[in-house]
Amino acid sequence: MSNIIRNTSGTKRAVPKVLEQRTVIESKKQRILPTRTTTIDEKKSQLLEMMIRLEDMYHTIRTKLSEEEANVHRNLEQVQKQKELEWQEITKQTYREAEEQGYASGYEAGMQQVHFEMSSQKQEMEAVVKGAYDKKEELVQSAEPFLLSLSTSIAKKIMLKEMEQNPETMLSMVKETLKKVQDRGEVVFQVSAEDYQHMVPMVDELEKQLDVNASLKLVPMSDLEVGSGLVHTPSGSYDISINSQLSEIKKQLLSMFEESKPHEH
């Protein structure tokens, strides 16, 4: 889910303010690497479970909307039957009056009036039904953005909480990114000031993912959020921030919602 950012314009980009640069010189033998690591597969499993819960929530909302639609139809049918009875009575009354008066023209005019009013009533009922369908579709469309926003917000809180309780979570994310780097020479890994202290003991472990002729430089940045990171290489940059991860999750959720929509005929 990493996004590769390349500068192809040839123009220089402003370098964010660096709070501190430290060269890690501790002996690899003296460092105690974390024994508990949350793997990428475990994180994917957690996110998949969350997506399943969100999908259940989405289908629950659609079920409630369908129930409301059925209620609207039942009410409309009752109203329509009542109106039909009323117009049948009007028709009979008009027929009797025309017959009593003995005026054929009056009877014909009365019947035309009845048919006209019944046609108007039918058009009115059709407009009410169409309005109910439009309202239902409007509710469905308004619910989907809400669910997407809710799901990504929940996912971000879960990931930040996990990183706070288990700093090694970010280690797995960075490892997966560094495995893609084929460059030699210096690779710069920028992290937030808050994450910097957790990543320092992991530099040697991360450097093992690079080419034997490559080195890793860890740099704290003041303008990066917790859980964010940028890997700069001679050939390009990699964004491993939570936001980039959630952006991919949001695309998957949107695709899932689109597939679950009933196809129009």
C-alpha positions, 0 to 999 in steps of 0.5 A, spaced: 500 500 500 506 504 499 505 510 495 512 512 491 513 519 490 518 521 484 520 528 483 520 529 475 520 536 475 527 537 476 526 543 481 528 543 488 524 542 494 524 545 500 527 541 506 523 540 512 526 543 518 530 537 521 529 537 529 535 533 530 540 528 526 543 522 530 548 517 528 547 510 531 554 508 533 551 502 538 554 496 537 549 491 534 551 486 539 549 490 545 542 492 542 536 488 544 531 487 538 524 487 540 521 480 541 514 482 539 513 484 532 506 485 529 507 482 522 503 485 516 499 479 515 496 480 522 495 487 521 491 485 514 487 480 518 485 486 523 483 490 517 479 485 514 475 483 520 474 491 521 471 491 513 467 485 514 464 489 520 463 495 516 460 491 511 455 488 516 453 495 518 452 497 511 447 491 509 443 493 516 442 500 514 440 497 507 435 492 510 432 498 514 431 502 508 428 496 504 423 496 510 421 503 510 420 502 503 415 497 504 411 501 509 411 506 504 408 502 499 403 499 504 401 506 506 400 508 498 396 502 497 391 503 502 390 510 500 390 508 493 384 503 495 380 508 499 381 513 493 378 508 488 372 507 492 371 514 493 371 515 486 367 509 484 362 512 489 362 519 485 361 515 478 355 511 481 352 518 484 354 522 477 350 516 473 344 516 478 344 524 477 344 524 470 339 518 469 334 522 473 335 528 470 334 525 463 340 529 460 345 524 456 349 530 455 349 531 462 351 524 464 357 524 458 359 531 461 359 528 468 363 521 466 368 525 463 369 529 469 370 523 473 375 520 468 379 526 468 379 527 476 381 519 476 387 520 471 389 526 476 389 522 482 393 517 479 398 521 476 398 524 483 399 517 486 405 516 481 408 522 483 408 520 491 411 513 489 417 516 485 418 521 491 419 515 496 423 511 491 428 518 490 428 519 498 430 511 499 436 512 494 438 519 497 438 515 504 442 510 501 447 514 497 448 519 504 449 513 508 455 510 504 460 516 505 458 516 512 460 509 513 467 510 509 469 516 513 467 512 519 471 506 517 477 510 516 477 514 522 476 507 526 482 504 522 486 510 524 485 510 531 486 503 531 493 503 528 495 509 532 493 505 538 497 499 536 503 503 535 503 507 541 502 500 545 507 496 540 512 500 537 514 494 533 508 495 529 511 500 525 517 496 524 514 491 520 511 496 515 518 499 514 521 493 513 516 491 507 518 498 504 525 497 505 525 490 501 523 494 495 529 498 495 534 496 490 538 502 491 545 502 493 548 508 497 545 512 503 537 511 504 534 516 509 528 514 513 525 520 516 520 519 522 516 524 526 520 526 533 515 522 537 517 515 533 524 517 533 526 514 540 522 508 538 526 507 531 533 508 534 534 501 537 531 498 530 536 501 525 540 495 525 534 490 524 532 495 518 538 496 515 538 488 514 533 489 509 537 493 504 543 492 499 549 490 502 552 496 499 547 501 502 546 504 509 540 507 513 540 514 516 534 515 521 532 523 521 527 526 526 522 531 522 518 536 526 512 536 521 511 529 520 505 526 524 506 520 529 505 513 525 508 517 519 514 516 515 518 517 508 524 513 505 528 517 500 533 513 496 537 516 490 531 513 485 525 516 489 521 516 495 516 511 499 510 514 503 509 509 509 504 514 513 498 511 516 494 516 511 497 513 505 495 506 508 488 508 510 487 511 503 488 504 500 483 501 505 478 507 503 478 505 496 477 497 497 471 499 502 468 504 496 469 498 491 466 493 496 460 498 497 459 499 489 459 491 488 454 490 493 449 495 490 443 492 486 444 492 479 439 497 475 435 493 470 
